[in-house]
């Protein structure tokens, strides 16, 4: 559960990055889930 909140925070922080990078983060997040 803590990991989910952790990755959510990272995703919010990385919104400044290009869309491709954000999609990559979401893909990694799905793997972790």
PDB file of N, CA, C and O in Angstrom:
ATOM      1  N   UNK A   1       0.838  -1.205   0.000  1.00  0.00           N
ATOM      2  CA  UNK A   1       0.000   0.000   0.000  1.00  0.00           C
ATOM      3  C   UNK A   1       0.873   1.256   0.000  1.00  0.00           C
ATOM      4  O   UNK A   1       0.583   2.237  -0.684  1.00  0.00           O
ATOM      5  N   UNK A   2       1.940   1.194   0.781  1.00  0.00           N
ATOM      6  CA  UNK A   2       2.846   2.345   0.846  1.00  0.00           C
ATOM      7  C   UNK A   2       3.495   2.586  -0.516  1.00  0.00           C
ATOM      8  O   UNK A   2       3.735   3.726  -0.914  1.00  0.00           O
ATOM      9  N   UNK A   3       3.773   1.487  -1.222  1.00  0.00           N
ATOM     10  CA  UNK A   3       4.402   1.617  -2.532  1.00  0.00           C
ATOM     11  C   UNK A   3       3.490   2.366  -3.501  1.00  0.00           C
ATOM     12  O   UNK A   3       3.954   3.173  -4.306  1.00  0.00           O
ATOM     13  N   UNK A   4       2.202   2.095  -3.416  1.00  0.00           N
ATOM     14  CA  UNK A   4       1.253   2.735  -4.328  1.00  0.00           C
ATOM     15  C   UNK A   4       1.254   4.247  -4.115  1.00  0.00           C
ATOM     16  O   UNK A   4       1.277   5.014  -5.078  1.00  0.00           O
ATOM     17  N   UNK A   5       1.228   4.670  -2.860  1.00  0.00           N
ATOM     18  CA  UNK A   5       1.262   6.105  -2.549  1.00  0.00           C
ATOM     19  C   UNK A   5       2.598   6.692  -2.986  1.00  0.00           C
ATOM     20  O   UNK A   5       2.658   7.824  -3.467  1.00  0.00           O
ATOM     21  N   UNK A   6       3.671   5.917  -2.816  1.00  0.00           N
ATOM     22  CA  UNK A   6       5.008   6.370  -3.202  1.00  0.00           C
ATOM     23  C   UNK A   6       5.080   6.626  -4.701  1.00  0.00           C
ATOM     24  O   UNK A   6       5.563   7.672  -5.135  1.00  0.00           O
ATOM     25  N   UNK A   7       4.603   5.681  -5.483  1.00  0.00           N
ATOM     26  CA  UNK A   7       4.635   5.833  -6.937  1.00  0.00           C
ATOM     27  C   UNK A   7       3.694   6.940  -7.397  1.00  0.00           C
ATOM     28  O   UNK A   7       3.978   7.631  -8.375  1.00  0.00           O
ATOM     29  N   UNK A   8       2.585   7.109  -6.703  1.00  0.00           N
ATOM     30  CA  UNK A   8       1.653   8.171  -7.053  1.00  0.00           C
ATOM     31  C   UNK A   8       2.333   9.520  -6.886  1.00  0.00           C
ATOM     32  O   UNK A   8       2.181  10.409  -7.724  1.00  0.00           O
ATOM     33  N   UNK A   9       3.083   9.670  -5.801  1.00  0.00           N
ATOM     34  CA  UNK A   9       3.813  10.920  -5.555  1.00  0.00           C
ATOM     35  C   UNK A   9       4.837  11.154  -6.656  1.00  0.00           C
ATOM     36  O   UNK A   9       4.987  12.275  -7.142  1.00  0.00           O
ATOM     37  N   UNK A  10       5.540  10.098  -7.050  1.00  0.00           N
ATOM     38  CA  UNK A  10       6.547  10.216  -8.112  1.00  0.00           C
ATOM     39  C   UNK A  10       5.880  10.642  -9.417  1.00  0.00           C
ATOM     40  O   UNK A  10       6.394  11.502 -10.134  1.00  0.00           O
ATOM     41  N   UNK A  11       4.745  10.042  -9.716  1.00  0.00           N
ATOM     42  CA  UNK A  11       4.034  10.379 -10.951  1.00  0.00           C
ATOM     43  C   UNK A  11       3.650  11.852 -10.965  1.00  0.00           C
ATOM     44  O   UNK A  11       3.787  12.523 -11.987  1.00  0.00           O
ATOM     45  N   UNK A  12       3.172  12.353  -9.836  1.00  0.00           N
ATOM     46  CA  UNK A  12       2.793  13.766  -9.737  1.00  0.00           C
ATOM     47  C   UNK A  12       4.024  14.646  -9.933  1.00  0.00           C
ATOM     48  O   UNK A  12       3.954  15.665 -10.620  1.00  0.00           O
ATOM     49  N   UNK A  13       5.136  14.263  -9.342  1.00  0.00           N
ATOM     50  CA  UNK A  13       6.366  15.050  -9.446  1.00  0.00           C
ATOM     51  C   UNK A  13       6.913  15.032 -10.864  1.00  0.00           C
ATOM     52  O   UNK A  13       7.566  15.985 -11.290  1.00  0.00           O
ATOM     53  N   UNK A  14       6.652  13.961 -11.595  1.00  0.00           N
ATOM     54  CA  UNK A  14       7.228  13.818 -12.932  1.00  0.00           C
ATOM     55  C   UNK A  14       6.302  14.341 -14.027  1.00  0.00           C
ATOM     56  O   UNK A  14       6.557  14.124 -15.212  1.00  0.00           O
ATOM     57  N   UNK A  15       5.238  15.021 -13.641  1.00  0.00           N
ATOM     58  CA  UNK A  15       4.324  15.567 -14.659  1.00  0.00           C
ATOM     59  C   UNK A  15       5.023  16.597 -15.528  1.00  0.00           C
ATOM     60  O   UNK A  15       4.557  16.898 -16.627  1.00  0.00           O
ATOM     61  N   UNK A  16       6.133  17.141 -15.052  1.00  0.00           N
ATOM     62  CA  UNK A  16       6.872  18.144 -15.820  1.00  0.00           C
ATOM     63  C   UNK A  16       7.668  17.499 -16.952  1.00  0.00           C
ATOM     64  O   UNK A  16       8.115  18.184 -17.872  1.00  0.00           O
ATOM     65  N   UNK A  17       7.841  16.190 -16.882  1.00  0.00           N
ATOM     66  CA  UNK A  17       8.604  15.493 -17.914  1.00  0.00           C
ATOM     67  C   UNK A  17       7.742  15.272 -19.155  1.00  0.00           C
ATOM     68  O   UNK A  17       6.518  15.396 -19.100  1.00  0.00           O
ATOM     69  N   UNK A  18       8.393  14.940 -20.281  1.00  0.00           N
ATOM     70  CA  UNK A  18       7.652  14.664 -21.518  1.00  0.00           C
ATOM     71  C   UNK A  18       6.617  13.558 -21.325  1.00  0.00           C
ATOM     72  O   UNK A  18       6.740  12.728 -20.425  1.00  0.00           O
ATOM     73  N   UNK A  19       5.606  13.560 -22.175  1.00  0.00           N
ATOM     74  CA  UNK A  19       4.522  12.585 -22.054  1.00  0.00           C
ATOM     75  C   UNK A  19       5.041  11.156 -22.128  1.00  0.00           C
ATOM     76  O   UNK A  19       4.543  10.276 -21.425  1.00  0.00           O
ATOM     77  N   UNK A  20       6.024  10.923 -22.962  1.00  0.00           N
ATOM     78  CA  UNK A  20       6.575   9.564 -23.097  1.00  0.00           C
ATOM     79  C   UNK A  20       7.117   9.079 -21.765  1.00  0.00           C
ATOM     80  O   UNK A  20       6.906   7.929 -21.379  1.00  0.00           O
ATOM     81  N   UNK A  21       7.815   9.959 -21.069  1.00  0.00           N
ATOM     82  CA  UNK A  21       8.394   9.586 -19.778  1.00  0.00           C
ATOM     83  C   UNK A  21       7.293   9.269 -18.780  1.00  0.00           C
ATOM     84  O   UNK A  21       7.414   8.330 -17.993  1.00  0.00           O
ATOM     85  N   UNK A  22       6.220  10.050 -18.811  1.00  0.00           N
ATOM     86  CA  UNK A  22       5.094   9.812 -17.897  1.00  0.00           C
ATOM     87  C   UNK A  22       4.456   8.456 -18.203  1.00  0.00           C
ATOM     88  O   UNK A  22       4.146   7.692 -17.290  1.00  0.00           O
ATOM     89  N   UNK A  23       4.265   8.166 -19.470  1.00  0.00           N
ATOM     90  CA  UNK A  23       3.671   6.882 -19.849  1.00  0.00           C
ATOM     91  C   UNK A  23       4.563   5.733 -19.399  1.00  0.00           C
ATOM     92  O   UNK A  23       4.073   4.684 -18.980  1.00  0.00           O
ATOM     93  N   UNK A  24       5.868   5.933 -19.488  1.00  0.00           N
ATOM     94  CA  UNK A  24       6.808   4.902 -19.039  1.00  0.00           C
ATOM     95  C   UNK A  24       6.660   4.680 -17.543  1.00  0.00           C
ATOM     96  O   UNK A  24       6.664   3.538 -17.082  1.00  0.00           O
ATOM     97  N   UNK A  25       6.529   5.749 -16.788  1.00  0.00           N
ATOM     98  CA  UNK A  25       6.369   5.634 -15.336  1.00  0.00           C
ATOM     99  C   UNK A  25       5.086   4.880 -15.011  1.00  0.00           C
ATOM    100  O   UNK A  25       5.066   4.046 -14.106  1.00  0.00           O
ATOM    101  N   UNK A  26       4.018   5.170 -15.744  1.00  0.00           N
ATOM    102  CA  UNK A  26       2.746   4.490 -15.503  1.00  0.00           C
ATOM    103  C   UNK A  26       2.878   3.001 -15.826  1.00  0.00           C
ATOM    104  O   UNK A  26       2.280   2.159 -15.156  1.00  0.00           O
ATOM    105  N   UNK A  27       3.661   2.685 -16.853  1.00  0.00           N
ATOM    106  CA  UNK A  27       3.868   1.284 -17.220  1.00  0.00           C
ATOM    107  C   UNK A  27       4.603   0.554 -16.098  1.00  0.00           C
ATOM    108  O   UNK A  27       4.232  -0.559 -15.728  1.00  0.00           O
ATOM    109  N   UNK A  28       5.637   1.181 -15.562  1.00  0.00           N
ATOM    110  CA  UNK A  28       6.391   0.592 -14.448  1.00  0.00           C
ATOM    111  C   UNK A  28       5.478   0.441 -13.240  1.00  0.00           C
ATOM    112  O   UNK A  28       5.536  -0.556 -12.520  1.00  0.00           O
ATOM    113  N   UNK A  29       4.640   1.442 -13.032  1.00  0.00           N
ATOM    114  CA  UNK A  29       3.714   1.410 -11.897  1.00  0.00           C
ATOM    115  C   UNK A  29       2.753   0.225 -12.024  1.00  0.00           C
ATOM    116  O   UNK A  29       2.435  -0.429 -11.031  1.00  0.00           O
ATOM    117  N   UNK A  30       2.296  -0.045 -13.239  1.00  0.00           N
ATOM    118  CA  UNK A  30       1.392  -1.174 -13.464  1.00  0.00           C
ATOM    119  C   UNK A  30       2.095  -2.494 -13.178  1.00  0.00           C
ATOM    120  O   UNK A  30       1.487  -3.425 -12.651  1.00  0.00           O
ATOM    121  N   UNK A  31       3.370  -2.572 -13.522  1.00  0.00           N
ATOM    122  CA  UNK A  31       4.129  -3.798 -13.254  1.00  0.00           C
ATOM    123  C   UNK A  31       4.244  -4.009 -11.747  1.00  0.00           C
ATOM    124  O   UNK A  31       4.107  -5.131 -11.259  1.00  0.00           O
ATOM    125  N   UNK A  32       4.495  -2.934 -11.017  1.00  0.00           N
ATOM    126  CA  UNK A  32       4.650  -3.030  -9.569  1.00  0.00           C
ATOM    127  C   UNK A  32       3.340  -3.440  -8.905  1.00  0.00           C
ATOM    128  O   UNK A  32       3.344  -4.149  -7.899  1.00  0.00           O
ATOM    129  N   UNK A  33       2.239  -2.999  -9.462  1.00  0.00           N
ATOM    130  CA  UNK A  33       0.934  -3.384  -8.914  1.00  0.00           C
ATOM    131  C   UNK A  33       0.733  -4.883  -9.099  1.00  0.00           C
ATOM    132  O   UNK A  33      -0.304  -5.420  -8.707  1.00  0.00           O
TER     133      UNK A  33
END
